[in-house]
Amino acid sequence: MSIPPLRQRSAWKKLEAHFNEIGQRHLREFFADDPYRGERLHVEAEGIYFDFSKNRITDETLQLLLELATESGVALRRDQMLSGEHINVSEDRAVLHAALRMPSSTRLVVDGHDVVQQVHTVLEQMTIFANQVRSGEWKGYRGKPIRNVVNVGIGGSDLGPVMAYEALRHYSQRDLTFRFVSNVDASDLVEALRDLDADETLFIISSKTFGTIETLTNARSARAWLVEQIGTDDAVARHFVAVSTNANEVSAFGIDTANMFGFWDWVGGRYSMDSAIGLSTMIALGPALFEELLAGFHAMDEHFRTAPFESNLPVLMGMIAVWNRNFLGCPSVGVMPYEQYLKRLPAYLQQLTMESNGKHVTIDGDSVDYETGPLYWGEPGTNGQHSFYQLLHQGTTIVPVDLIGFAKSLTPLAGHHDILSSNVFAQAEALAFGKTRSEVRDEGTPDHVVAHRVMEGNRPTNVLLAEVLTPRLLGSLIALYEHSVFTQGVVWAIDSFDQWGVELGKVLATKIIPELDSDHEPTLTHDSSTNALIRHYRKLKRNED
Ligand code: G6Q
């Protein structure tokens, strides 16, 4: 099936004409025209109630967006992904994070291997180890049980574990301490270790490639710290494990591959929190709750795979995002969880969305002539309301926002939760409907202040509402975003699963590292700005006048 370039697809052309008709209409009108709009424009799947009625769309918009999804080959591409075809074309790889959460009773043969069986073999290995650590059976070199777990990784090997730990901390084993070290800035490691007893500390070195300079530098320093504290290299075997796809490098680093938890090249870094990269999560939660997390992911995968587009939550979410990006022209999207435990979710989603869809060429290598992934950012509510929400309400840029709320708190204290939740609803309402000039006047506002207090509204939001944050719900929520990102990437015809911009960063600095070394005077061959900066840095390092 050959799919025309985006601008030539018939649904795209219809959407352009349609936008000319309704693009300037106000959410106030949409709601006034249809008293049932708020009830109608929602879907519910896997415990997530998704209200998309406060988007600047009509029934026709929706129908055309779904037509565009169909014409763009979302279903075909989805099925290719789920069956293990190499849809990551620029790296010639399968994209099989969905296989990480398939039940052990299923089979999926890809490139000659049953990947489900491979996944469950590693899960069993993780389960044994996690239970040993949790029960105190796994002892440090001098016989003390492990009480501190330090995950050392960066990017996809850090953001998922830290987000999941924070999100599910309520369910974690509280006599274990978890720390996450990612930045090569030594402060990150030094601060993480300063109050830890080496005898009780386990390092999980998480790196898909085991070639990432930040992680290996931190891992070497962590090992030096441990050896210094305990007094012998022999201690490393009881205090270091690795999560990687690269057994050779793990072994070269000095970690016994018996203490390595593997995964595969078909798991992208930002899609790996439910692979062995989630080892710290499993230790924190225990294998049973980790299984719940996987079940939540899988349930959303199944919904994505089987639900018709008009009730398919990830497809709807993804297509509304396309509308906001390409037709409303919104350059940025905010995600605001009204659940403190989800405080690292915005950072996690920032990588998921921007690394996946921040691309300017199509899978065929042609330059796109339309916008792709927006900037993505966010903070937990209600904190954001006391800072940047000002711009959301009255700025000159329209920022669509996902507001995520829960009906029940995990930590109920009288009076708190309804105050928190009222803000979810109030913000979505205010962003949509604003406050008109006459409403402001009727409040008795002096004439010269009226203009300042008007909120034009018409700012789109999605509200995602669930009962309570559980491991299962978190899995479904993350899978929802994964598949929404996928849907957008298919429409934009980009490879959502490579990351050449990130790879560039990995090599750029390596040329400069030796040039900063005080012992040698380098011959600098960069541009004049870079040369001057390096010279000034060297001078400051020497602390000369
Ligand atoms: C994720 C990216 C990137 C990667 C890190 C760490 O999709 O590829 O964030 O996860 O660069 O890579 P390693 O796990 O190989 O150390």
Boltz pocket constraint, residues with backbone or C-beta under 6 A from the ligand:
constraints:
  - pocket:
      binder: B
      contacts: [[A, 154], [A, 155], [A, 156], [A, 157], [A, 206], [A, 207], [A, 208], [A, 209], [A, 210], [A, 211], [A, 212], [A, 215], [A, 268], [A, 269], [A, 270], [A, 271], [A, 355], [A, 499], [A, 502]]
      max_distance: 6.0
